[in-house]
Amino acid sequence: MKTVEQLKDAMGDLQRRRSTLQREMTAFDALQREIVSLRQRSQAEGEARRKLERLDALMKNGGQHLIDALVKQAGQAERCMQKIGEELQQLAAPAEAAPRQVRQVAKFRRAFV
């Protein structure tokens, strides 16, 4: 019974981490699309050009730590997912349990008077 509860907890934790990672990936994709859009519009729009210049300045003057933090978090998430996968495999693997004891059914004796 304990292993079932552990499995349920691990599955819940995995689901929460998966949804968090999915939200972060969606936000990252949106950011990439916005940068592509800004690059395309930068030739015609001054506002897009200014935003790209600010982004470039940020990346040159310390934005690298943001990228490093993202890469580090991605690595941690990957290791965590691998660890959870290994734990799930251990929980799901058929355990070599001790053989079940077979109890002899006691015969009921009735005394009829």
C-alpha positions, -999 to +999 in steps of 0.1 A: +000+000+000+029+023+008+044+019-027+011+028-043+010+060-023+046+067-032+037+061-068+007+085-066+029+112-050+056+108-076+031+110-104+015+141-089+050+157-085+059+147-121+026+162-134+033+195-116+068+197-129+057+189-164+031+216-164+056+241-150+081+232-177+054+234-203+045+269-193+082+280-193+087+265-228+056+283-240+069+316-227+103+310-242+088+302-276+067+334-274+098+354-266+116+338-296+087+347-319+087+382-306+124+386-313+119+373-348+090+397-353+111+426-340+139+417-364+116+417-393+100+450-384+132+467-374+139+479-409+106+499-411+098+507-375+119+527-351+102+513-320+111+477-330+147+488-337+150+505-303+137+473-286+163+452-304+190+477-294+179+475-258+179+437-260+214+437-275+226+461-248+211+439-221+228+408-235+262+425-238+261+442-204+250+413-182+223+394-199+246+365-202+238+356-165+202+353-175+210+328-202+233+309-179+205+307-153+181+294-179+205+268-191+212+258-155+175+255-147+170+234-178+198+211-167+183+208-132+149+200-147+163+173-169+182+157-140+151+159-119+130+143-146+156+115-150+156+109-112+118+108-111+118+084-141+143+061-123+122+062-091+091+053-110+109+024-127+120+011-093+084+015-079+069-001-109+094-030-112+081-062-099+096-065-065+110-098-054+087-102-025+090-129+000+067-158-008+033-154+006+025-176+036-001-201+029-024-206+059-042-237+063-079-232+068-088-243+102-117-267+101-146-256+121-159-282+144-194-280+158-207-300+186-243-309+181-262-317+212 
